[in-house]
Amino acid sequence: MYWYYLVAIIIIGIDQLTKWIVVKTMEIGESITVIDGFFYLTSHRNQGAAWGILQGQMGFFYIITIIVVLGVIFYMQKYAKYDKILGLGLSFILGGAIGNFIDRLLRQEVVDFFNFYIFNYNFPIFNIADSALTIGVVLVIISTIREETKKGK
């Protein structure tokens, strides 16, 4: 069961390393083409949440993140030992939440850099922590659906 925490620590490490590289090697707004017209590495800062909502509300984000982290740890301790998909999903959520929390504490903003254009739509720029949060939520949903399907049979 403790390997779930190791997964979260690895996600935090990769997230912080990639953000450090972006901060040290790129100017804010600088963009590097990876796949022209589709994928760029763009140095961006965000003082809000996804899609730039709630800009500058750091106190709110501190409180919400602490609540989320405590809730995730509680669920991991109580339910993850019975469901590996749920445990993995919660690990990803924990790693992603802490990764962005570190940015907010140390920088008062989150470092983002993955920039995709999907069918000419400039998708909001994101980072490893955001990706981990998204993957984690999908895994928790899959686990929940599987569990509800088992109960229905």
C-alpha positions in Angstrom: 0.0 0.0 0.0 2.9 2.4 0.7 3.9 2.2 -3.0 1.0 4.6 -3.6 2.9 7.2 -1.7 6.0 6.4 -3.7 4.1 7.0 -6.9 3.0 10.4 -5.6 6.6 11.3 -4.6 7.8 10.4 -8.1 5.1 12.5 -9.7 6.1 15.5 -7.5 9.7 15.0 -8.4 9.2 14.9 -12.1 6.8 17.8 -11.9 9.2 20.0 -9.9 12.2 19.0 -12.1 10.4 19.9 -15.3 9.2 23.2 -13.8 12.7 24.0 -12.6 14.1 23.4 -16.1 11.5 25.7 -17.7 12.1 28.4 -15.1 15.9 28.2 -15.6 16.1 27.8 -19.4 13.2 29.8 -20.8 11.9 33.3 -20.6 8.2 33.8 -19.7 6.3 33.7 -23.0 9.1 31.9 -24.9 7.9 29.0 -27.0 9.8 26.0 -28.4 8.2 24.1 -31.3 8.0 20.4 -30.7 5.4 19.5 -33.4 4.6 22.5 -35.6 1.0 23.5 -35.4 0.2 21.1 -32.6 2.6 20.9 -29.7 4.9 23.6 -28.1 6.8 24.0 -24.9 5.7 27.5 -23.8 6.9 29.1 -20.5 3.8 30.4 -18.8 2.8 31.4 -15.3 -0.6 31.0 -13.7 -1.8 32.6 -10.5 -5.2 30.9 -10.7 -6.6 27.4 -11.4 -7.4 25.6 -14.7 -8.1 27.9 -17.6 -6.8 30.8 -15.5 -9.9 31.0 -13.2 -9.7 32.5 -9.8 -6.5 34.5 -10.5 -4.6 35.6 -7.5 -6.7 33.7 -4.9 -3.7 32.0 -3.2 -5.3 31.8 0.2 -8.2 29.9 -1.3 -5.9 27.5 -3.1 -3.9 26.9 0.0 -7.0 25.9 2.0 -8.5 23.8 -0.8 -5.3 22.0 -1.5 -4.8 21.1 2.2 -8.4 19.8 2.4 -7.9 17.8 -0.8 -4.5 16.3 0.3 -6.0 15.3 3.7 -9.0 13.8 2.0 -6.9 11.8 -0.5 -4.7 10.5 2.3 -7.8 9.4 4.3 -9.3 7.6 1.2 -5.9 6.0 0.4 -5.6 4.6 3.9 -9.2 3.5 4.1 -10.0 2.2 0.6 -6.9 1.9 -1.6 -5.8 -1.4 -0.1 -8.9 -3.0 -1.6 -8.8 -1.4 -5.0 -5.5 -0.8 -6.9 -7.0 1.4 -9.6 -8.5 3.6 -6.9 -5.1 3.7 -5.1 -3.2 4.6 -8.2 -5.8 7.3 -9.1 -5.5 8.8 -5.6 -1.7 8.6 -5.9 -1.8 10.7 -9.0 -4.2 13.2 -7.5 -2.0 13.5 -4.4 1.2 14.0 -6.5 -0.5 16.5 -8.7 -2.1 18.5 -5.9 1.2 18.7 -4.0 3.2 19.6 -7.1 1.1 22.6 -7.8 0.9 23.5 -4.1 4.7 23.7 -3.9 4.6 26.2 -6.8 2.0 28.3 -5.1 4.0 28.3 -1.8 7.4 29.0 -3.3 6.5 31.2 -6.3 3.0 32.5 -5.7 2.2 31.1 -9.1 2.2 27.8 -11.0 4.7 27.1 -13.8 2.9 25.7 -16.9 4.6 24.7 -20.2 2.7 22.1 -22.2 0.9 24.0 -25.0 -1.3 22.1 -27.5 -3.3 23.4 -30.5 -6.1 20.9 -31.1 -8.0 21.6 -34.3 -6.8 25.2 -34.2 -8.0 25.6 -30.6 -5.2 26.7 -28.3 -5.8 24.4 -25.3 -4.9 26.0 -22.0 -1.2 25.6 -21.1 -0.6 23.0 -18.4 2.1 21.0 -16.6 2.9 17.5 -15.2 0.9 18.1 -12.0 -2.1 19.1 -14.0 -1.7 15.9 -16.1 -1.4 13.8 -13.0 -4.6 15.3 -11.5 -6.5 14.6 -14.7 -5.3 11.0 -15.0 -6.0 10.5 -11.3 -9.6 11.7 -11.6 -10.1 9.4 -14.6 -8.8 6.4 -12.7 -11.0 7.2 -9.7 -14.0 7.4 -12.0 -13.1 4.1 -13.6 -12.7 2.5 -10.2 -16.1 3.9 -9.1 -17.8 2.7 -12.2 -16.2 -0.8 -11.8 -17.3 -0.9 -8.1 -20.9 0.2 -8.9 -21.1 -2.4 -11.7 -20.0 -5.1 -9.2 -22.6 -4.0 -6.7 -25.3 -4.1 -9.5 -24.5 -7.8 -10.3 
